[in-house]
Every structure is written in C-alpha cells, then in structure tokens.
Amino acid sequence: MAQDSQKSIAGGAPAPVVRFAGIGLIVLACLCFAVLDATAKYLSASLPTLQIVWMRFLSHAVIAIVLFRVWKTPSLLKTGRPVLQLVRAVCLLSTTILNFLAVRYLQLAETMSILFAAPFVITALAGPLLGEWAGIRRWCAIVVGFIGVLVVTQPGVGGMHWAAIYSVAAMFTYALYALLTRQLTATDSSAGMLIISGLVAAVAMTPVGLSVWETPKDIWTWCLLLATGALGAGGHFVFIMAHRIDPAPVLAPFIYSQIVWMIALGYLIFADVPTLSTLLGSAIVVGSGLYILSRERVKGI
C-alpha cells in the first residue's frame, strides 16, 4: 500500500513530483489572475467595468473554442454532470461580478481580506464533499498564510459597510467554484470545462455588455481588452489541470500566492511602492507555502 502511494496518478512518476506539478500550476494560475486584474484595472480608466467583464468572458470562450477546435470535436461539450457544469460556470461569473460590486463601496484591503478566506472554506468543505481531509499541519499553514494576508491588507477595525456582503458572497462562490472544479475533473475533460464556463458567462453577460458598450479608442486598448480573455482562459485551464493532479486542500494555501504577484505588478505597472507591512505579510504568505512544499517532500500531511 505504501508503495502504491508513491506511484504517480499520471504516467508513473513519483507522487511527490506530481504534487509539485499541481502546486506549480496553481501558482501559475494565480499569476495569470493577477495579470488579469492589473489589465482590468488599467482598462477601467477608459471603459465601463461591465464591458470589460463581458469581453473577458467572450474572448475567453472564442479562444477556447478555436484552440480546441470544437467544430471537429463537439464531444468536448458533452458532460455527464450538466447541472454541476452550469453551477460551476455561474459561480465563476458570480465571483467576478460580486467583486466589482464590492469594490464600489469598500476599500480594496477589506475586499481582499474577505476573499482570501476562501482557502478556509475550500479546506473545510473538501473533506465532506470530496473526501479530501486536511491534516493539522496543513490547517496551520492555511491559518498562517491568512495571517500574512491580513498583515498586507490591514483591514479596518471599524464597523463593516453593508456591501461587505458582496465580498462574503464572492468568497463562497469562489470556494464552490474551486471545489466543483476538483469534483468535475474526475469525469469531464479540462477543455470542456474551460469552454462551457466561458460560454455560459459570455451569453449571460451579452445583454449587459452591449448596453454599456463604448468603442475602445485605439489598437492598444483593443489588444488589452482581448488579452483579458486569454489570461482568464489560460489561468482557468491551468487551474483546472492543477486540481486534476492534486487534492483541493493541498492547493488551497497556494491561492495566497496571488497577493505576491499583485504586489509585484502594482509596483512595476502602477508604481505602487510596497510598505514594510506589505513585505512582511508577503514573507509570511511565501513561508506558509514553502512549509507545505517541505512537508510534501517528506510525506503527505
């Protein structure tokens, strides 16, 4: 039994190698999402937010359909769990919309603090829903990582605005999206999951997107607008592949890596100089991830 546990779930490679691959993929996915957020922030200075959301999903769907040549393999769109696929797509779209609603009223630090509580929900629900129970060490790593995020964001200590409900809802829809992704990888193709989520969101957003449409002023803006779909599609495809390889509780702590990418991009693109608390919090986040990596090298935790 111990020998079997060392075998790869893919291609006969040792299990630790496969686990490292899943962790690397989730970190890459977080990088894509951070670049997507930076691009959307840049575009929001000249275009309506809902237009950006619509084009992000529309270009996501078109890129995925062309990349996987759905017209030649329509079976990619077949699923044995259509309800779960629909719910997953709605969760992805809902997370995006709810985040935009929240930042209209709340400070970014407050919305980020709430959203990054998702690993708690993912880890807690992965046991009863997926049978993937987290050990005490992994729980400790998640708690430490969340403390690091709080050090970075420093949310206000006063009474929360009523709009915080948007961030709370976004946190839960994101956690559900991650868990459904893990569940569906057992039966559905990665390409199909990527295409369906993009199509559902694009169709749902079309009436709203058209109603607020403003023509981009130049080619550069068009390129960035279309790039949101490429970043979203690429990030979520990698996200799916990561959850195909590793259990959700293993990947959950590395969701925090997105804040490190956001700090770096904020400095490089928007000249946002990180404060001491930002650097300290980021070090805590990275440290919690490195601890998980070190434990995975020894044995599962």
C-alpha positions in Angstrom: 0.0 0.0 0.0 2.8 2.4 0.8 4.5 1.5 -2.5 1.3 2.2 -4.3 1.0 5.6 -2.7 4.4 6.5 -4.2 3.2 5.9 -7.7 2.1 8.7 -9.8 -1.6 9.2 -10.8 -0.2 10.2 -14.2 2.5 8.5 -16.2 4.2 6.5 -13.4 6.2 9.4 -11.9 6.7 9.5 -8.2 3.7 11.0 -6.3 5.8 13.9 -4.9 6.7 15.0 -8.4 3.1 15.0 -9.5 2.2 17.0 -6.3 4.8 19.6 -7.1 3.5 19.9 -10.6 0.0 20.7 -9.3 1.4 23.3 -6.9 3.4 24.9 -9.7 0.3 25.0 -11.8 -1.8 26.7 -9.2 0.9 29.3 -8.6 1.0 29.9 -12.4 -2.8 30.3 -12.4 -2.6 32.9 -9.7 0.0 34.8 -11.8 -2.5 34.8 -14.7 -5.3 36.0 -12.5 -3.1 38.8 -11.0 -2.1 40.0 -14.5 -5.7 39.9 -15.5 -6.7 42.0 -12.5 -3.9 44.5 -13.4 -5.1 44.7 -17.0 -8.7 45.2 -15.9 -7.6 48.0 -13.6 -5.8 49.7 -16.4 -8.7 49.4 -18.8 -11.3 50.6 -16.2 -9.9 54.1 -16.5 -11.3 54.4 -20.0 -14.0 51.6 -20.4 -17.1 50.6 -18.4 -16.4 47.8 -15.9 -19.3 45.5 -17.1 -18.0 45.9 -20.7 -14.6 44.6 -19.5 -16.2 41.7 -17.7 -18.3 40.8 -20.9 -15.3 40.9 -23.2 -13.2 38.9 -20.7 -15.6 36.0 -21.0 -16.5 36.5 -24.6 -12.8 36.4 -25.7 -12.2 33.5 -23.3 -15.0 31.5 -25.0 -13.8 32.3 -28.5 -10.1 31.5 -27.7 -11.1 28.2 -26.1 -13.4 27.2 -28.9 -10.7 27.9 -31.6 -7.9 26.4 -29.6 -9.6 23.1 -29.1 -11.4 23.2 -32.5 -14.8 22.4 -31.1 -16.3 22.1 -34.5 -14.2 19.0 -35.1 -14.7 17.5 -31.6 -18.2 18.6 -30.4 -18.0 15.8 -27.9 -15.9 18.2 -25.7 -19.1 19.9 -24.8 -20.7 16.7 -23.6 -20.9 16.2 -19.9 -22.3 13.6 -17.6 -22.9 16.3 -15.0 -24.6 19.3 -16.8 -26.1 20.7 -13.6 -22.7 20.8 -11.9 -21.1 22.4 -15.0 -23.7 25.1 -15.1 -23.4 25.8 -11.4 -19.6 26.0 -11.7 -19.9 28.5 -14.6 -22.3 30.6 -12.6 -20.0 30.5 -9.6 -17.1 31.8 -11.8 -19.2 34.6 -13.3 -20.8 35.5 -9.9 -17.3 35.8 -8.3 -16.3 38.3 -10.9 -19.4 40.4 -10.7 -19.6 40.4 -6.9 -16.0 41.5 -6.6 -16.7 44.5 -8.9 -19.8 45.4 -6.8 -17.8 45.2 -3.6 -15.0 47.5 -4.6 -17.5 50.2 -5.5 -18.2 50.7 -1.8 -15.3 49.1 0.1 -11.6 49.6 0.3 -9.6 47.1 -1.7 -7.9 45.9 1.6 -11.3 44.9 3.0 -12.5 43.0 -0.1 -9.2 41.2 -0.4 -9.2 40.1 3.2 -12.6 38.6 2.9 -11.9 36.9 -0.5 -8.7 35.3 0.8 -10.7 33.5 3.4 -11.7 31.1 0.6 -8.9 28.5 1.5 -10.6 28.0 4.9 -13.9 27.2 3.1 -12.2 25.0 0.5 -10.3 23.1 3.1 -13.3 22.7 5.4 -15.7 21.5 2.6 -13.2 19.4 0.7 -13.5 16.7 3.4 -17.3 16.1 3.4 -17.8 16.9 -0.3 -14.7 15.3 -1.9 -13.3 13.0 0.8 -10.1 15.0 0.9 -9.4 15.7 4.5 -6.8 18.1 5.6 -4.3 17.3 8.4 -3.5 19.6 11.3 -0.2 20.9 9.7 -2.0 21.9 6.5 -4.6 23.7 8.5 -1.9 25.5 10.4 -0.2 26.5 7.1 -3.5 27.9 5.8 -4.1 29.9 9.0 -0.5 31.3 8.9 -1.0 32.3 5.2 -4.2 34.1 6.0 -2.5 36.0 8.8 0.1 37.1 6.2 -2.7 38.4 4.0 -4.2 40.3 6.9 -0.8 41.9 7.6 -0.6 43.0 4.0 -4.2 44.3 3.6 -4.7 45.7 7.2 -8.4 45.8 7.0 -10.2 48.5 9.0 -11.2 47.7 12.6 -14.4 49.7 12.5 -17.9 48.5 11.6 -18.1 46.9 8.2 -20.1 48.5 5.4 -23.2 46.6 4.4 -21.6 46.0 1.0 -19.2 43.6 2.7 -21.9 41.0 1.9 -20.8 41.2 -1.7 -17.3 40.1 -0.8 -18.5 37.4 1.5 -20.7 36.0 -1.3 -17.8 36.2 -3.7 -15.6 34.3 -1.3 -18.1 31.5 -1.1 -18.8 31.4 -4.8 -15.0 31.2 -5.5 -14.6 28.4 -2.9 -17.5 26.5 -4.5 -16.0 27.1 -8.0 -12.7 25.5 -6.8 -14.4 22.5 -5.2 -16.6 21.9 -8.2 -13.6 22.1 -10.5 -11.9 19.4 -8.4 -15.1 17.2 -8.5 -15.7 17.6 -12.2 -12.1 16.7 -13.2 -13.0 13.1 -12.3 -15.5 12.8 -15.2 -15.2 15.8 -17.6 -12.4 17.0 -19.8 -10.3 20.1 -19.0 -11.1 21.6 -22.4 -14.8 21.0 -22.0 -14.9 22.6 -18.5 -13.0 25.7 -19.9 -15.2 26.1 -22.9 -18.5 25.7 -21.0 -17.6 28.1 -18.2 -16.7 30.8 -20.8 -19.7 30.2 -23.0 -22.2 30.4 -20.1 -20.7 33.6 -18.7 -20.4 35.2 -22.1 -24.0 34.5 -23.0 -25.3 35.7 -19.6 -23.3 39.0 -19.9 -24.1 39.8 -23.5 -27.2 42.0 -22.9 -25.4 43.9 -20.2 -22.2 44.2 -22.1 -24.0 45.6 -25.2 -26.0 48.1 -23.2 -22.8 49.8 -21.8 -20.6 49.3 -24.8 -18.0 52.0 -25.6 -15.7 51.5 -28.6 -12.0 51.3 -27.5 -10.1 54.3 -28.5 -7.0 52.6 -30.1 -5.5 49.3 -31.0 -3.6 49.0 -27.8 -6.8 49.2 -25.8 -8.4 46.5 -28.1 -5.4 44.3 -27.5 -5.6 44.6 -23.8 -9.3 44.0 -23.8 -8.9 40.8 -25.8 -5.9 39.8 -23.6 -8.3 39.6 -20.6 -9.9 36.6 -22.2 -6.6 35.0 -23.0 -5.4 35.5 -19.4 -8.7 34.3 -18.0 -8.9 31.2 -20.2 -5.2 30.4 -19.7 -5.4 30.9 -16.0 -8.5 28.8 -15.5 -7.2 26.0 -17.8 -4.1 25.8 -15.6 -6.3 26.0 -12.5 -8.3 23.0 -13.8 -5.2 21.0 -14.5 -3.8 21.7 -11.0 -7.0 20.3 -9.4 -6.8 17.3 -11.7 -3.4 16.5 -10.2 -3.7 17.4 -6.6 -6.4 17.4 -3.8 -8.0 20.8 -3.1 -6.6 21.1 0.5 -3.0 20.7 -0.9 -3.6 23.6 -3.4 -5.6 25.9 -1.1 -2.7 27.5 0.7 -1.1 28.5 -2.6 -4.0 30.6 -3.6 -2.4 33.2 -1.3 0.5 33.5 -3.8 -1.8 35.8 -5.9 -1.2 38.6 -3.4 2.5 38.4 -4.0 2.0 38.7 -7.8 -0.3 41.6 -7.2 2.3 43.5 -5.1 4.9 43.0 -7.8 2.6 44.0 -10.7 1.4 47.0 -8.7 5.0 48.2 -8.3 6.0 47.5 -11.9 2.9 48.9 -13.7 1.4 51.4 -11.3 4.5 52.4 -9.3 2.9 51.3 -6.1 5.8 51.0 -3.6 5.1 48.2 -1.1 5.2 49.2 2.5 7.0 47.3 5.3 3.8 45.6 6.3 3.2 44.5 2.7 6.7 43.0 2.5 6.3 41.3 5.9 2.9 39.9 5.1 4.2 38.6 1.8 7.1 36.9 3.5 4.6 35.1 5.8 2.5 34.0 2.8 5.5 32.6 1.0 6.7 31.0 4.2 3.5 29.1 4.7 3.7 27.9 1.1 7.3 26.8 1.5 6.3 24.9 4.6 3.7 22.9 2.6 6.3 22.2 0.0 8.8 20.9 2.5 6.2 18.6 4.1 5.2 17.3 0.6 8.8 16.3 0.0 8.7 14.2 3.2 5.2 12.8 3.2 1.6 13.8 2.9 0.3 16.0 5.8 
